Amino acid sequence: MNDGAVSVNTENKLDVDDGIEKTQWLLADIMTMLNAENIYTNDVQQQMLTSHIRAMVLRSITGEPLPEVDKSLFDEISADSMRMAQQVVDSLGNLPIEEAYLLSVHFEVAKDNNS
């Protein structure tokens, strides 16, 4: 099944399996990080997060840019959510800060599950 995650192999061809593996690895790391902060996603949030991470991994491989993001839209995101999102983005190594802004929303919304 092609879930949209791909990677570039040594022959510069897209390799779906590598992208899937990278996505699964990253999702496992994210869940460990969230659980350590007592943040838990519900099923819908998990599905949305998974979709976003697939797309992020793909962008990290292809270099496809995000559309311009208005950073002021994220003023109410907590420093903790932003820190966690930046940590995830940094693990991919080649994505812009805008990726962290968008990802931080997933973490901020999941924090509300504890309220």
Backbone as JSON Lines, residues from 0, in Angstrom:
{"i":0,"aa":"M","n":[0.84,-1.18,0.0],"ca":[0.0,0.0,0.0],"c":[0.89,1.24,0.0]}
{"i":1,"aa":"N","n":[0.65,2.17,-0.86],"ca":[1.4,3.41,-0.92],"c":[0.69,4.43,-0.06]}
{"i":2,"aa":"D","n":[1.32,4.81,1.07],"ca":[0.69,5.76,1.97],"c":[1.2,7.18,1.77]}
{"i":3,"aa":"G","n":[1.92,7.41,0.69],"ca":[2.37,8.75,0.38],"c":[3.76,9.07,0.86]}
{"i":4,"aa":"A","n":[4.37,8.22,1.68],"ca":[5.71,8.49,2.16],"c":[6.72,7.84,1.22]}
{"i":5,"aa":"V","n":[7.71,8.6,0.83],"ca":[8.72,8.09,-0.08],"c":[10.09,8.54,0.37]}
{"i":6,"aa":"S","n":[11.12,7.94,-0.21],"ca":[12.49,8.31,0.08],"c":[13.31,8.2,-1.19]}
{"i":7,"aa":"V","n":[14.49,8.81,-1.18],"ca":[15.37,8.72,-2.33],"c":[16.46,7.71,-2.0]}
{"i":8,"aa":"N","n":[16.65,6.72,-2.87],"ca":[17.69,5.74,-2.62],"c":[18.99,6.2,-3.27]}
{"i":9,"aa":"T","n":[20.04,5.39,-3.21],"ca":[21.35,5.78,-3.71],"c":[21.37,5.99,-5.21]}
{"i":10,"aa":"E","n":[20.4,5.52,-5.91],"ca":[20.32,5.71,-7.36],"c":[19.43,6.9,-7.71]}
{"i":11,"aa":"N","n":[19.09,7.71,-6.69],"ca":[18.23,8.89,-6.87],"c":[16.85,8.54,-7.39]}
{"i":12,"aa":"K","n":[16.35,7.37,-7.07],"ca":[14.99,6.97,-7.4],"c":[14.18,6.99,-6.12]}
{"i":13,"aa":"L","n":[12.91,7.33,-6.25],"ca":[12.06,7.34,-5.07],"c":[11.83,5.92,-4.59]}
{"i":14,"aa":"D","n":[11.97,5.7,-3.3],"ca":[11.81,4.38,-2.7],"c":[10.76,4.5,-1.59]}
{"i":15,"aa":"V","n":[9.59,4.01,-1.87],"ca":[8.46,4.12,-0.95],"c":[8.77,3.48,0.4]}
{"i":16,"aa":"D","n":[9.39,2.33,0.41],"ca":[9.65,1.62,1.66],"c":[10.51,2.44,2.62]}
{"i":17,"aa":"D","n":[11.53,3.13,2.11],"ca":[12.38,3.94,2.98],"c":[11.58,5.08,3.62]}
{"i":18,"aa":"G","n":[10.72,5.71,2.84],"ca":[9.89,6.79,3.37],"c":[8.9,6.3,4.41]}
{"i":19,"aa":"I","n":[8.33,5.14,4.16],"ca":[7.4,4.54,5.12],"c":[8.12,4.24,6.43]}
{"i":20,"aa":"E","n":[9.31,3.67,6.31],"ca":[10.1,3.33,7.5],"c":[10.45,4.6,8.29]}
{"i":21,"aa":"K","n":[10.87,5.63,7.6],"ca":[11.22,6.89,8.25],"c":[10.0,7.49,8.94]}
{"i":22,"aa":"T","n":[8.85,7.42,8.29],"ca":[7.61,7.94,8.87],"c":[7.25,7.17,10.14]}
{"i":23,"aa":"Q","n":[7.32,5.85,10.08],"ca":[6.98,5.03,11.24],"c":[7.93,5.29,12.41]}
{"i":24,"aa":"W","n":[9.22,5.42,12.09],"ca":[10.22,5.7,13.12],"c":[9.93,7.05,13.78]}
{"i":25,"aa":"L","n":[9.64,8.05,12.97],"ca":[9.38,9.38,13.49],"c":[8.1,9.41,14.33]}
{"i":26,"aa":"L","n":[7.06,8.73,13.88],"ca":[5.81,8.66,14.65],"c":[6.04,7.98,16.0]}
{"i":27,"aa":"A","n":[6.83,6.93,16.03],"ca":[7.13,6.25,17.3],"c":[7.87,7.2,18.24]}
{"i":28,"aa":"D","n":[8.83,7.95,17.72],"ca":[9.55,8.92,18.54],"c":[8.61,10.01,19.07]}
{"i":29,"aa":"I","n":[7.71,10.46,18.22],"ca":[6.75,11.5,18.63],"c":[5.86,10.98,19.75]}
{"i":30,"aa":"M","n":[5.36,9.76,19.61],"ca":[4.47,9.21,20.64],"c":[5.22,9.04,21.96]}
{"i":31,"aa":"T","n":[6.47,8.63,21.9],"ca":[7.28,8.51,23.12],"c":[7.44,9.88,23.78]}
{"i":32,"aa":"M","n":[7.73,10.89,22.96],"ca":[7.91,12.24,23.47],"c":[6.61,12.77,24.08]}
{"i":33,"aa":"L","n":[5.49,12.59,23.39],"ca":[4.21,13.07,23.91],"c":[3.83,12.34,25.2]}
{"i":34,"aa":"N","n":[4.0,11.03,25.22],"ca":[3.64,10.26,26.41],"c":[4.49,10.67,27.61]}
{"i":35,"aa":"A","n":[5.76,11.01,27.38],"ca":[6.63,11.47,28.46],"c":[6.12,12.78,29.05]}
{"i":36,"aa":"E","n":[5.38,13.54,28.26],"ca":[4.79,14.8,28.71],"c":[3.33,14.61,29.16]}
{"i":37,"aa":"N","n":[2.88,13.35,29.24],"ca":[1.49,13.03,29.56],"c":[0.5,13.66,28.59]}
{"i":38,"aa":"I","n":[0.88,13.63,27.32],"ca":[0.01,14.13,26.25],"c":[-0.38,12.93,25.4]}
{"i":39,"aa":"Y","n":[-1.67,12.76,25.2],"ca":[-2.16,11.6,24.46],"c":[-3.11,12.06,23.36]}
{"i":40,"aa":"T","n":[-2.99,11.44,22.2],"ca":[-3.86,11.78,21.07],"c":[-5.05,10.83,21.03]}
{"i":41,"aa":"N","n":[-6.2,11.34,20.59],"ca":[-7.32,10.44,20.34],"c":[-7.16,9.88,18.92]}
{"i":42,"aa":"D","n":[-8.07,9.03,18.51],"ca":[-7.93,8.36,17.21],"c":[-7.9,9.34,16.04]}
{"i":43,"aa":"V","n":[-8.76,10.33,16.07],"ca":[-8.81,11.31,14.98],"c":[-7.53,12.14,14.96]}
{"i":44,"aa":"Q","n":[-7.08,12.58,16.12],"ca":[-5.85,13.35,16.2],"c":[-4.65,12.54,15.72]}
{"i":45,"aa":"Q","n":[-4.64,11.26,16.07],"ca":[-3.54,10.39,15.64],"c":[-3.53,10.25,14.12]}
{"i":46,"aa":"Q","n":[-4.7,10.09,13.55],"ca":[-4.8,9.96,12.09],"c":[-4.32,11.24,11.41]}
{"i":47,"aa":"M","n":[-4.69,12.39,11.93],"ca":[-4.26,13.66,11.35],"c":[-2.76,13.86,11.52]}
{"i":48,"aa":"L","n":[-2.23,13.51,12.68],"ca":[-0.79,13.62,12.92],"c":[-0.02,12.71,11.98]}
{"i":49,"aa":"T","n":[-0.5,11.49,11.8],"ca":[0.16,10.55,10.9],"c":[0.2,11.09,9.48]}
{"i":50,"aa":"S","n":[-0.9,11.64,9.03],"ca":[-0.96,12.22,7.69],"c":[0.03,13.38,7.55]}
{"i":51,"aa":"H","n":[0.09,14.21,8.56],"ca":[1.01,15.36,8.53],"c":[2.46,14.88,8.5]}
{"i":52,"aa":"I","n":[2.79,13.9,9.32],"ca":[4.17,13.41,9.36],"c":[4.56,12.78,8.03]}
{"i":53,"aa":"R","n":[3.65,12.02,7.42],"ca":[3.93,11.47,6.08],"c":[4.3,12.58,5.1]}
{"i":54,"aa":"A","n":[3.5,13.64,5.12],"ca":[3.75,14.76,4.21],"c":[5.07,15.47,4.54]}
{"i":55,"aa":"M","n":[5.37,15.61,5.81],"ca":[6.64,16.23,6.21],"c":[7.83,15.42,5.73]}
{"i":56,"aa":"V","n":[7.76,14.11,5.92],"ca":[8.85,13.25,5.47],"c":[9.02,13.38,3.96]}
{"i":57,"aa":"L","n":[7.92,13.39,3.25],"ca":[7.99,13.55,1.79],"c":[8.64,14.88,1.42]}
{"i":58,"aa":"R","n":[8.24,15.96,2.1],"ca":[8.84,17.26,1.8],"c":[10.32,17.29,2.15]}
{"i":59,"aa":"S","n":[10.71,16.57,3.2],"ca":[12.13,16.54,3.58],"c":[12.96,15.82,2.52]}
{"i":60,"aa":"I","n":[12.33,14.93,1.78],"ca":[13.02,14.16,0.74],"c":[13.02,14.9,-0.59]}
{"i":61,"aa":"T","n":[11.88,15.44,-0.94],"ca":[11.74,16.06,-2.26],"c":[12.16,17.52,-2.29]}
{"i":62,"aa":"G","n":[12.2,18.16,-1.12],"ca":[12.52,19.58,-1.08],"c":[11.35,20.47,-1.45]}
{"i":63,"aa":"E","n":[10.17,19.87,-1.59],"ca":[8.97,20.67,-1.91],"c":[8.74,21.69,-0.79]}
{"i":64,"aa":"P","n":[8.6,22.97,-1.14],"ca":[8.4,23.98,-0.1],"c":[6.95,24.06,0.35]}
{"i":65,"aa":"L","n":[6.78,24.55,1.56],"ca":[5.43,24.87,2.05],"c":[5.02,26.22,1.48]}
{"i":66,"aa":"P","n":[3.72,26.45,1.37],"ca":[3.29,27.81,1.05],"c":[3.69,28.73,2.22]}
{"i":67,"aa":"E","n":[3.71,30.01,1.98],"ca":[4.08,30.95,3.03],"c":[3.1,30.82,4.2]}
{"i":68,"aa":"V","n":[3.64,30.87,5.42],"ca":[2.85,30.71,6.63],"c":[2.92,32.01,7.43]}
{"i":69,"aa":"D","n":[1.77,32.5,7.87],"ca":[1.71,33.7,8.71],"c":[2.0,33.27,10.15]}
{"i":70,"aa":"K","n":[3.19,33.59,10.63],"ca":[3.61,33.15,11.96],"c":[2.74,33.69,13.08]}
{"i":71,"aa":"S","n":[2.08,34.82,12.84],"ca":[1.24,35.4,13.89],"c":[0.04,34.5,14.22]}
{"i":72,"aa":"L","n":[-0.31,33.6,13.31],"ca":[-1.41,32.67,13.58],"c":[-1.08,31.69,14.69]}
{"i":73,"aa":"F","n":[0.2,31.59,15.03],"ca":[0.65,30.6,16.01],"c":[1.05,31.25,17.33]}
{"i":74,"aa":"D","n":[0.67,32.5,17.55],"ca":[1.05,33.23,18.76],"c":[0.55,32.56,20.04]}
{"i":75,"aa":"E","n":[-0.55,31.83,19.96],"ca":[-1.12,31.22,21.16],"c":[-0.62,29.8,21.41]}
{"i":76,"aa":"I","n":[0.27,29.31,20.57],"ca":[0.86,27.99,20.77],"c":[1.85,28.08,21.93]}
{"i":77,"aa":"S","n":[1.78,27.13,22.85],"ca":[2.67,27.16,24.01],"c":[4.12,26.9,23.6]}
{"i":78,"aa":"A","n":[5.02,27.39,24.44],"ca":[6.45,27.18,24.2],"c":[6.77,25.69,24.2]}
{"i":79,"aa":"D","n":[6.1,24.91,25.05],"ca":[6.36,23.46,25.1],"c":[5.96,22.77,23.8]}
{"i":80,"aa":"S","n":[4.8,23.11,23.26],"ca":[4.38,22.51,21.99],"c":[5.32,22.9,20.87]}
{"i":81,"aa":"M","n":[5.74,24.15,20.87],"ca":[6.66,24.62,19.83],"c":[8.02,23.92,19.96]}
{"i":82,"aa":"R","n":[8.49,23.75,21.2],"ca":[9.77,23.08,21.43],"c":[9.73,21.64,20.93]}
{"i":83,"aa":"M","n":[8.65,20.93,21.24],"ca":[8.53,19.54,20.79],"c":[8.47,19.48,19.26]}
{"i":84,"aa":"A","n":[7.72,20.38,18.67],"ca":[7.6,20.39,17.21],"c":[8.95,20.69,16.56]}
{"i":85,"aa":"Q","n":[9.68,21.64,17.13],"ca":[11.0,21.97,16.57],"c":[11.95,20.79,16.69]}
{"i":86,"aa":"Q","n":[11.84,20.04,17.78],"ca":[12.68,18.85,17.97],"c":[12.4,17.83,16.86]}
{"i":87,"aa":"V","n":[11.14,17.63,16.52],"ca":[10.77,16.69,15.46],"c":[11.31,17.19,14.12]}
{"i":88,"aa":"V","n":[11.08,18.45,13.82],"ca":[11.54,19.02,12.55],"c":[13.06,18.93,12.45]}
{"i":89,"aa":"D","n":[13.76,19.23,13.55],"ca":[15.22,19.15,13.54],"c":[15.71,17.73,13.27]}
{"i":90,"aa":"S","n":[14.94,16.73,13.68],"ca":[15.36,15.34,13.47],"c":[15.39,14.98,11.98]}
{"i":91,"aa":"L","n":[14.63,15.7,11.17],"ca":[14.65,15.47,9.72],"c":[15.76,16.27,9.05]}
{"i":92,"aa":"G","n":[16.19,17.33,9.72],"ca":[17.41,18.0,9.32],"c":[17.35,19.06,8.23]}
{"i":93,"aa":"N","n":[16.32,19.08,7.43],"ca":[16.35,20.01,6.3],"c":[15.02,20.69,6.03]}
{"i":94,"aa":"L","n":[14.25,20.89,7.07],"ca":[12.94,21.52,6.89],"c":[12.94,22.91,7.52]}
{"i":95,"aa":"P","n":[12.14,23.82,6.98],"ca":[12.09,25.19,7.52],"c":[11.28,25.25,8.82]}
{"i":96,"aa":"I","n":[11.45,26.35,9.53],"ca":[10.76,26.58,10.8],"c":[9.24,26.51,10.65]}
{"i":97,"aa":"E","n":[8.74,26.84,9.48],"ca":[7.29,26.81,9.26],"c":[6.7,25.43,9.51]}
{"i":98,"aa":"E","n":[7.49,24.4,9.25],"ca":[7.04,23.02,9.53],"c":[6.77,22.86,11.02]}
{"i":99,"aa":"A","n":[7.62,23.43,11.86],"ca":[7.42,23.32,13.3],"c":[6.17,24.07,13.75]}
{"i":100,"aa":"Y","n":[5.93,25.23,13.15],"ca":[4.71,25.96,13.49],"c":[3.47,25.1,13.22]}
{"i":101,"aa":"L","n":[3.42,24.52,12.04],"ca":[2.25,23.7,11.68],"c":[2.14,22.46,12.56]}
{"i":102,"aa":"L","n":[3.26,21.8,12.82],"ca":[3.25,20.59,13.64],"c":[2.85,20.9,15.09]}
{"i":103,"aa":"S","n":[3.25,22.04,15.59],"ca":[2.96,22.39,16.98],"c":[1.47,22.42,17.27]}
{"i":104,"aa":"V","n":[0.66,22.69,16.27],"ca":[-0.79,22.72,16.46],"c":[-1.3,21.34,16.88]}
{"i":105,"aa":"H","n":[-0.75,20.28,16.3],"ca":[-1.17,18.92,16.67],"c":[-0.9,18.67,18.16]}
{"i":106,"aa":"F","n":[0.26,19.11,18.63],"ca":[0.62,18.88,20.03],"c":[-0.24,19.73,20.96]}
{"i":107,"aa":"E","n":[-0.49,20.96,20.56],"ca":[-1.3,21.86,21.38],"c":[-2.73,21.33,21.52]}
{"i":108,"aa":"V","n":[-3.3,20.85,20.44],"ca":[-4.66,20.31,20.47],"c":[-4.71,19.05,21.34]}
{"i":109,"aa":"A","n":[-3.71,18.19,21.23],"ca":[-3.68,16.96,22.02],"c":[-3.57,17.28,23.52]}
{"i":110,"aa":"K","n":[-2.89,18.36,23.86],"ca":[-2.78,18.75,25.27],"c":[-4.15,19.01,25.88]}
{"i":111,"aa":"D","n":[-5.08,19.46,25.07],"ca":[-6.43,19.75,25.56],"c":[-7.18,18.48,25.96]}
{"i":112,"aa":"N","n":[-6.72,17.32,25.54],"ca":[-7.36,16.06,25.94],"c":[-7.23,15.84,27.44]}
{"i":113,"aa":"N","n":[-6.24,16.45,28.06],"ca":[-6.01,16.28,29.5],"c":[-6.85,17.24,30.34]}
{"i":114,"aa":"S","n":[-7.51,18.17,29.7],"ca":[-8.28,19.19,30.46],"c":[-9.58,18.64,30.98]}
